[in-house]
Amino acid sequence: MISDEELYRQYLSGDETGLEELMKKYGNALTLYINGYLHDVHEAEELMLDVFAYLFTKKPKIRDGGFKAYLYKAARNMALRHKSKR
Protein backbone atom coordinates (compact mmCIF):
# COMPACT_ATOMS: atom_id res chain seq x y z
CA MET A 1 0.00 0.00 0.00
CA ILE A 2 1.23 3.45 -0.88
CA SER A 3 1.81 5.88 2.00
CA ASP A 4 0.12 9.22 2.45
CA GLU A 5 3.39 11.06 1.98
CA GLU A 6 4.00 9.25 -1.31
CA LEU A 7 0.52 10.19 -2.52
CA TYR A 8 1.19 13.80 -1.50
CA ARG A 9 4.53 13.83 -3.36
CA GLN A 10 2.78 12.24 -6.33
CA TYR A 11 0.34 15.16 -6.37
CA LEU A 12 3.14 17.70 -6.02
CA SER A 13 4.89 16.19 -9.02
CA GLY A 14 1.76 16.80 -11.12
CA ASP A 15 -0.28 13.59 -10.84
CA GLU A 16 -3.85 14.35 -9.71
CA THR A 17 -4.37 10.73 -8.63
CA GLY A 18 -2.54 11.40 -5.38
CA LEU A 19 -5.00 14.16 -4.47
CA GLU A 20 -8.02 12.01 -5.31
CA GLU A 21 -6.75 9.12 -3.18
CA LEU A 22 -6.02 11.35 -0.19
CA MET A 23 -9.45 12.96 -0.39
CA LYS A 24 -11.12 9.55 -0.60
CA LYS A 25 -9.10 8.30 2.35
CA TYR A 26 -9.56 11.27 4.69
CA GLY A 27 -12.57 13.22 3.37
CA ASN A 28 -15.37 11.69 5.45
CA ALA A 29 -13.36 11.31 8.64
CA LEU A 30 -12.06 14.86 8.40
CA THR A 31 -15.59 16.18 7.84
CA LEU A 32 -16.79 14.41 10.98
CA TYR A 33 -13.80 15.72 12.93
CA ILE A 34 -14.54 19.31 11.87
CA ASN A 35 -18.23 18.78 12.57
CA GLY A 36 -17.28 18.05 16.18
CA TYR A 37 -16.14 21.68 16.45
CA LEU A 38 -18.78 23.39 14.31
CA HIS A 39 -21.88 21.22 14.87
CA ASP A 40 -22.95 21.89 11.28
CA VAL A 41 -22.28 19.16 8.72
CA HIS A 42 -22.65 21.44 5.70
CA GLU A 43 -20.14 23.95 7.03
CA ALA A 44 -17.85 21.06 7.99
CA GLU A 45 -17.93 19.72 4.42
CA GLU A 46 -17.03 23.13 3.03
CA LEU A 47 -14.24 23.54 5.54
CA MET A 48 -12.89 20.07 4.72
CA LEU A 49 -12.56 21.14 1.10
CA ASP A 50 -10.88 24.35 2.24
CA VAL A 51 -8.36 22.35 4.27
CA PHE A 52 -7.41 20.29 1.22
CA ALA A 53 -7.32 23.40 -0.95
CA TYR A 54 -5.02 25.10 1.54
CA LEU A 55 -2.78 22.08 1.74
CA PHE A 56 -2.42 21.73 -2.00
CA THR A 57 -1.98 25.42 -2.77
CA LYS A 58 0.57 26.16 -0.03
CA LYS A 59 2.39 22.84 -0.60
CA PRO A 60 4.14 22.68 2.78
CA LYS A 61 7.04 20.32 3.40
CA ILE A 62 5.67 17.43 5.44
CA ARG A 63 8.00 14.96 7.09
CA ASP A 64 7.53 11.22 6.65
CA GLY A 65 4.71 9.92 8.79
CA GLY A 66 3.36 13.41 9.47
CA PHE A 67 0.74 13.90 6.76
CA LYS A 68 -2.28 12.81 8.80
CA ALA A 69 -1.21 14.87 11.81
CA TYR A 70 -0.61 17.93 9.63
CA LEU A 71 -3.99 17.51 7.94
CA TYR A 72 -5.91 17.23 11.21
CA LYS A 73 -4.01 20.08 12.83
CA ALA A 74 -4.79 22.35 9.86
CA ALA A 75 -8.45 21.27 10.05
CA ARG A 76 -8.61 22.02 13.77
CA ASN A 77 -7.07 25.45 13.32
CA MET A 78 -9.44 26.32 10.47
CA ALA A 79 -12.46 25.06 12.42
CA LEU A 80 -11.57 27.10 15.49
CA ARG A 81 -10.89 30.21 13.40
CA HIS A 82 -14.20 29.72 11.57
CA LYS A 83 -16.05 29.20 14.85
CA SER A 84 -14.61 32.38 16.36
CA LYS A 85 -15.75 34.41 13.33
CA ARG A 86 -19.36 33.25 13.71
C-alpha positions, 0 to 999 in steps of 0.5 A: 500500500502506498503511504500518504506522503508518497501520494502527497509527493505524487500530487506535487509532481503533477499527478492528480491521482494522489490528491483524489486518493487522499481525499477519498481516504480522509474526506469523510473522517475529516468532515466528521472531525470538523463537525465536532467543532462546528456542529454543522455538517454542511459547514464542515464539508465546506471547511474540509474542502478548504483544508485540502485546498489550503494544503495543496496550494501552499504545498508545505514540506511534510516529514515522513509519517506526518501527513495525517497529523498535519492535515488534522491540525490544519483542520482544527485550526481552520475550524476554530478560526471559523467558529470564532468568526461566527 
